[in-house]
């Protein structure tokens, strides 16, 4: 992964995206889920029998729910990393000295 990041200049949008995705890995998961739900919605719209307005409301709620869920999991993971793993590593480093 680091070879992909280093292949781009530091100021490019792609490099910023890879840096952000490394810091918070659930953002790309939320984006991919949103895109997947939109693609599924377009497929179902073409093959389904539901009214357009009902279909759009269901797809909007599903996409928003997936993104909010991914953000929530990301925040919980970030809190776990900052408040549980880092103090353990710091205490371990102090004991080794």
C-alpha positions in Angstrom: 0.0 0.0 0.0 2.8 2.4 0.8 4.2 1.9 -2.8 0.9 3.1 -4.2 0.9 6.2 -1.9 4.5 7.1 -2.7 3.8 6.8 -6.5 1.8 10.0 -6.4 2.9 13.5 -5.6 2.1 14.7 -2.1 -0.3 17.4 -3.2 -2.5 15.3 -5.6 -6.1 14.3 -4.7 -5.3 10.6 -5.0 -2.5 10.9 -2.5 -4.8 12.8 -0.1 -7.5 10.1 -0.5 -5.0 7.3 0.3 -3.7 9.2 3.3 -7.2 9.7 4.6 -8.2 6.1 4.0 -5.2 5.0 5.9 -6.2 7.2 8.9 -9.8 6.2 8.9 -10.4 3.0 6.9 -14.1 3.0 7.2 -14.6 6.1 5.0 -13.8 4.2 1.8 -16.0 1.3 3.0 -18.9 3.8 3.4 -18.3 5.2 0.0 -18.2 1.8 -1.6 -21.3 0.7 0.2 -23.1 3.9 -0.9 -22.0 3.2 -4.6 -23.1 -0.4 -4.3 -26.5 0.5 -2.9 -27.0 3.1 -5.7 -26.1 0.5 -8.3 -28.4 -2.1 -6.8 -31.2 0.6 -6.7 -30.7 1.4 -10.4 -30.9 -2.3 -11.2 -34.1 -2.8 -9.1 -35.7 0.3 -10.5 -35.3 -1.2 -13.9 -36.6 -4.6 -13.1 -39.0 -3.9 -10.2 -42.7 -3.0 -10.1 -42.7 -0.4 -7.2 -43.6 3.3 -7.6 -40.6 5.5 -8.4 -41.1 7.7 -5.3 -41.2 4.8 -2.9 -38.2 3.2 -4.6 -36.2 6.4 -4.3 -37.1 6.8 -0.6 -36.0 3.3 0.2 -32.7 3.6 -1.6 -31.9 6.9 0.0 -32.6 5.5 3.5 -30.5 2.4 2.7 -27.6 4.4 1.4 -27.7 6.9 4.3 -27.9 4.0 6.8 -24.9 2.3 5.3 -22.8 5.5 5.4 -23.9 6.3 9.0 -23.1 2.7 10.1 -19.7 2.9 8.5 -19.0 6.2 10.2 -20.1 4.9 13.6 -17.9 1.8 13.3 -15.0 4.1 12.3 -15.5 6.3 15.3 -15.7 3.3 17.6 -12.5 1.9 16.0 -10.8 5.2 16.4 -11.7 5.5 20.0 -10.6 1.9 20.7 -7.2 2.7 19.0 -6.7 6.0 20.8 -8.0 5.1 24.3 -7.2 1.4 24.6 -4.3 0.4 22.3 -2.1 3.5 22.7 -2.2 3.6 26.5 -1.3 -0.1 26.5 1.7 0.5 24.2 2.8 3.4 26.3 2.6 1.4 29.5 4.5 -1.4 27.9 7.2 1.0 26.7 7.6 2.4 30.3 7.9 -1.1 31.7 10.6 -2.0 29.2 12.8 1.0 30.2 
